[in-house]
Amino acid sequence: MTWRTSDELALLTVSRKAMNDEFETIFSRLDFPQGTKAALDALDEVERLEQVLSVFRFDSRIQYINLTAHEIPVRLDEELFDLITLCVKFAEETGGAVDITSSPLWKVWGFAKRKGRIPTVSEIETALANVNYRLLELDPETKTIRFKKKGVELNFGCVGKGFALDIAARKLLEQQVDRFLFQGGLSSVLAVGSGWKIGVAHPMRPGKRLAELLLDNEAVATSGSQKQFFRYNGRSYSHLIDPRTGQPADNVLSVTVLAPTGTQAELLSTAFFVLGAEQTEEYCKKNQEITALMTIPVQKNAGFEIRLFSYNNDKIRFIDDKIT
């Protein structure tokens, strides 16, 4: 647990390690003297959700579901049932570009053990046979889930941190802390209240900013392949795998999404990374509450181009319009 203050801005930061990342809450210690307790309660909530969602914990709820749901329907609490239902909805909206059943592909490419490898065609085909959100049978009346075949697994790596921010933020709001920034690692941020400014990392220059975002009661998530990838025969293979083909997505460097909730932002940043620019643009036209900032590699000069899909450009300021 760490506390960090800024005298200039009268801000207090309370942080804790969870979900294999650093979660931070930032708020005014002058406006909210009760904020420290509220922040600790919120971080406790993140830890509770890790116990539910983590595939790295043998005693997590998800591990139990993965081991038994192909045999019998498993009853879920309302919170988890609603999350899975929402994930299925976004899978349908994006044509399967983000899919919480993708774990077999993640494993066969070696990313589960952080030891990237090239699988055989047969291995990919076997994994793909167990990857499809339509293999989940959800019963709204009994709040149960059943897998239609053995080998299906749930993995919330594409949504867990954003969902944790949404749920844990309620602990702050319950204690009348109504202006704060809640961050899950470097990839997911939830802003409550207006006037919060955050940076978007440059996809090719560590420590540099590509843009700044001005947040007002919304969330941000970034997906990229800069940290989790491996190289083979001169080619990079991303941990972000297309659930429809079984192949790592390689047409995008990074995607940053602004959305009303952390859950939406994280699901869509993953989906857009897989879909690419044209389909992302189509989605944003139909859902104008969503903003996407995408960087796409340009092979001819080893640089990248920036694509912005937004109906509120006042929220975004580029550090250097000439960056390519």
C-alpha positions, 0 to 999 in steps of 0.5 A, spaced: 500 500 500 502 506 498 500 514 499 503 519 495 501 527 495 501 533 491 501 539 495 501 543 489 494 540 487 492 538 494 491 531 491 492 524 495 494 517 491 492 511 494 495 505 491 495 497 491 497 491 487 492 487 484 490 483 478 498 483 477 498 491 476 498 497 480 491 500 482 491 507 484 485 512 486 487 520 486 482 525 489 483 531 493 485 530 500 482 537 502 475 536 499 474 529 501 477 528 508 474 521 508 477 519 501 483 515 504 478 510 507 473 510 501 479 509 497 481 503 501 474 500 501 475 501 493 481 497 493 479 491 497 473 491 492 478 490 487 482 484 491 475 481 491 474 481 484 480 478 483 478 472 487 472 472 482 475 473 475 482 471 475 484 464 471 491 465 475 488 463 482 486 456 483 481 457 488 477 463 483 470 462 481 472 462 474 476 456 475 471 453 478 466 454 472 471 452 467 472 446 471 465 444 471 460 448 467 461 443 461 458 438 466 452 441 469 449 448 469 453 453 474 449 458 478 452 465 478 451 471 482 447 477 479 454 481 478 458 475 474 452 473 470 451 480 468 458 481 466 458 475 462 451 477 459 455 484 457 461 480 454 456 476 450 453 482 447 459 486 445 462 479 442 455 479 438 456 487 436 463 486 434 462 480 430 466 476 435 472 480 435 472 480 443 471 473 446 471 471 453 472 464 451 479 465 447 483 462 453 485 456 448 488 460 443 492 464 448 494 458 451 496 455 445 500 461 443 504 460 449 502 467 452 499 464 458 506 462 461 509 468 457 513 463 453 511 465 446 511 459 441 508 458 434 503 453 434 501 448 429 495 448 424 492 443 428 493 446 434 490 452 432 484 448 429 483 444 436 483 451 440 478 454 435 473 449 436 473 451 443 473 458 442 466 461 440 461 465 445 455 462 442 458 456 446 456 459 452 448 457 455 446 463 459 439 462 463 437 469 465 431 466 470 436 461 474 442 465 473 446 459 471 451 458 465 453 452 462 458 450 456 456 446 450 462 442 450 468 440 454 474 445 453 471 451 453 474 456 458 472 463 460 478 468 461 476 476 463 483 478 461 480 483 455 475 486 461 477 485 468 481 491 470 475 496 467 470 492 470 473 492 477 474 500 476 467 500 475 465 496 481 470 498 486 468 506 484 461 505 487 465 504 494 468 511 493 461 514 491 457 511 497 462 515 501 460 521 498 467 522 494 464 524 487 471 527 484 476 522 483 481 518 478 481 511 478 487 507 475 488 500 473 495 499 471 497 503 465 491 501 460 485 503 464 482 509 467 476 511 470 474 518 471 469 521 476 467 528 475 470 533 470 477 536 468 481 530 469 487 530 464 491 524 462 496 522 457 496 517 451 503 513 451 506 514 444 506 507 441 514 507 439 517 511 444 517 509 451 516 515 456 513 519 451 506 522 450 502 522 443 496 525 446 492 528 452 485 527 453 480 531 458 476 526 461 469 528 464 465 522 467 468 517 463 473 511 462 479 510 457 482 503 456 488 502 451 490 496 447 497 495 444 502 489 443 508 493 445 509 489 452 506 482 450 509 479 444 515 475 441 519 475 435 520 469 430 524 469 424 524 477 424 516 478 425 513 480 431 507 476 434 502 480 439 498 477 445 492 480 442 489 474 438 483 474 433 478 469 436 475 468 429 482 466 426 486 464 431 492 468 429 495 474 432 492 481 430 498 485 427 495 491 423 494 496 429 500 498 434 495 501 439 488 503 440 485 508 445 478 508 447 474 513 451 467 510 453 462 511 458 464 505 463 471 502 464 468 495 462 466 498 455 472 501 454 476 495 455 472 490 451 472 495 445 479 497 445 481 489 444 475 489 439 478 495 435 485 492 435 482 486 432 477 489 427 482 495 424 480 502 422 475 501 417 470 496 422 472 501 428 470 507 424 463 503 422 462 502 429 463 509 432 459 512 427 453 507 430 455 509 437 457 516 437 458 516 445 465 512 443 471 515 441 477 511 438 484 513 437 488 508 433 495 508 431 497 504 424 504 502 422 506 504 416 511 500 413 515 504 408 518 509 413 517 504 419 512 510 422 505 510 423 499 514 422 494 516 426 486 515 425 481 518 430 474 516 430 470 521 434 464 526 435 467 530 440 474 532 438 475 537 444 477 532 449 483 530 445 489 534 444 495 531 440 502 533 443 505 533 436 501 533 429 507 531 425 508 525 429 508 519 424 
